[in-house]
Protein backbone atom coordinates (compact mmCIF):
# COMPACT_ATOMS: atom_id res chain seq x y z
CA UNK A 1 0.00 0.00 0.00
CA UNK A 2 1.39 3.40 -0.97
CA UNK A 3 0.77 6.32 1.37
CA UNK A 4 1.72 9.89 0.61
CA UNK A 5 1.27 13.22 2.34
CA UNK A 6 -0.75 14.46 -0.63
CA UNK A 7 -3.33 11.70 -0.19
CA UNK A 8 -3.47 12.34 3.55
CA UNK A 9 -3.97 16.10 3.06
CA UNK A 10 -6.65 15.61 0.41
CA UNK A 11 -8.50 13.07 2.56
CA UNK A 12 -8.36 15.45 5.53
CA UNK A 13 -9.68 18.34 3.41
CA UNK A 14 -12.55 16.16 2.15
CA UNK A 15 -13.38 15.12 5.72
CA UNK A 16 -13.41 18.75 6.89
CA UNK A 17 -15.64 19.72 3.95
CA UNK A 18 -18.20 17.17 5.16
CA UNK A 19 -18.02 18.43 8.75
CA UNK A 20 -18.02 22.21 8.23
CA UNK A 21 -19.81 24.85 6.22
CA UNK A 22 -17.44 26.52 3.74
CA UNK A 23 -18.22 29.67 1.78
CA UNK A 24 -18.34 29.47 -2.02
CA UNK A 25 -15.04 31.37 -2.16
CA UNK A 26 -13.43 28.92 0.27
CA UNK A 27 -14.66 25.95 -1.77
CA UNK A 28 -13.07 27.43 -4.89
CA UNK A 29 -9.79 27.97 -3.02
CA UNK A 30 -9.89 24.37 -1.78
CA UNK A 31 -10.36 23.06 -5.32
CA UNK A 32 -7.35 25.09 -6.44
CA UNK A 33 -5.26 23.79 -3.53
CA UNK A 34 -5.95 20.22 -4.61
CA UNK A 35 -3.77 20.94 -7.67
CA UNK A 36 -0.83 22.40 -5.72
CA UNK A 37 1.76 20.77 -3.46
CA UNK A 38 0.42 21.05 0.10
CA UNK A 39 3.21 21.37 2.66
CA UNK A 40 1.20 21.29 5.88
CA UNK A 41 -2.33 21.39 7.20
CA UNK A 42 -3.33 22.41 10.71
CA UNK A 43 -6.86 22.28 12.15
CA UNK A 44 -8.36 23.09 15.52
CA UNK A 45 -11.82 22.88 17.08
CA UNK A 46 -10.86 25.35 19.81
CA UNK A 47 -8.90 28.52 19.17
CA UNK A 48 -7.53 29.74 15.88
CA UNK A 49 -4.52 30.45 13.69
CA UNK A 50 -3.44 34.02 12.99
CA UNK A 51 -2.20 34.07 9.40
CA UNK A 52 -0.43 37.43 9.73
CA UNK A 53 2.05 36.38 12.39
CA UNK A 54 1.72 32.58 12.27
CA UNK A 55 0.67 32.24 15.89
CA UNK A 56 -2.00 30.06 17.45
CA UNK A 57 -4.43 31.36 20.05
CA UNK A 58 -6.53 29.23 22.39
CA UNK A 59 -9.18 31.96 22.44
CA UNK A 60 -9.95 31.90 18.70
CA UNK A 61 -10.24 35.65 18.28
CA UNK A 62 -12.01 37.26 15.33
CA UNK A 63 -9.58 37.31 12.42
CA UNK A 64 -8.20 33.84 13.17
CA UNK A 65 -8.99 30.61 11.35
CA UNK A 66 -9.74 27.03 12.37
CA UNK A 67 -7.94 25.60 9.32
CA UNK A 68 -4.51 26.70 8.08
CA UNK A 69 -2.93 25.28 4.93
CA UNK A 70 0.66 25.91 3.78
CA UNK A 71 1.32 25.20 0.11
CA UNK A 72 3.65 25.96 -2.78
CA UNK A 73 2.40 28.58 -5.21
CA UNK A 74 2.04 27.17 -8.71
CA UNK A 75 3.14 30.54 -10.15
CA UNK A 76 6.52 30.96 -8.46
CA UNK A 77 7.03 27.94 -6.16
CA UNK A 78 7.03 30.16 -3.06
CA UNK A 79 5.48 28.95 0.17
CA UNK A 80 2.10 30.53 0.90
CA UNK A 81 -0.38 30.18 3.76
CA UNK A 82 -4.15 30.47 3.59
CA UNK A 83 -6.92 30.07 6.15
CA UNK A 84 -10.41 28.62 6.14
CA UNK A 85 -13.33 28.55 8.58
CA UNK A 86 -12.86 31.99 10.14
CA UNK A 87 -13.60 32.50 13.80
CA UNK A 88 -16.38 35.02 14.23
CA UNK A 89 -17.98 36.85 17.13
CA UNK A 90 -20.69 34.15 17.25
CA UNK A 91 -18.00 31.47 17.81
CA UNK A 92 -16.52 33.21 20.84
Residue pairs with C-beta under 8 A, 6 or more apart in sequence:
5 38
6 37
6 38
9 38
9 41
9 69
10 34
10 38
12 41
12 43
13 30
13 33
13 34
13 41
13 69
16 43
16 67
16 84
16 85
17 27
17 30
20 66
20 85
22 30
22 84
22 85
26 84
26 85
29 82
29 84
30 84
33 69
33 71
33 82
35 74
36 71
36 72
36 73
36 74
37 71
37 72
38 69
38 70
38 71
39 70
39 71
39 72
39 79
40 69
40 70
41 67
41 68
41 69
41 70
42 49
42 67
42 68
42 69
43 66
43 67
43 68
44 56
44 60
44 66
45 66
46 58
46 60
47 56
47 57
47 58
47 59
47 60
47 64
48 56
48 57
48 59
48 60
48 61
48 64
48 65
48 66
48 87
49 55
49 56
49 57
49 64
49 65
49 66
49 67
49 68
49 83
50 56
50 57
50 61
50 63
50 64
51 64
51 65
51 68
51 81
51 82
51 83
54 81
57 64
59 92
60 66
60 87
60 91
60 92
61 87
61 92
62 86
62 87
62 88
62 89
62 92
63 86
63 87
64 83
64 86
64 87
65 83
65 84
65 85
65 86
65 87
66 84
66 85
66 86
66 87
67 83
67 84
67 85
68 81
68 82
68 83
68 84
69 81
69 82
69 83
69 84
70 79
70 80
70 81
71 79
71 80
71 81
71 82
72 78
72 79
72 80
73 79
73 80
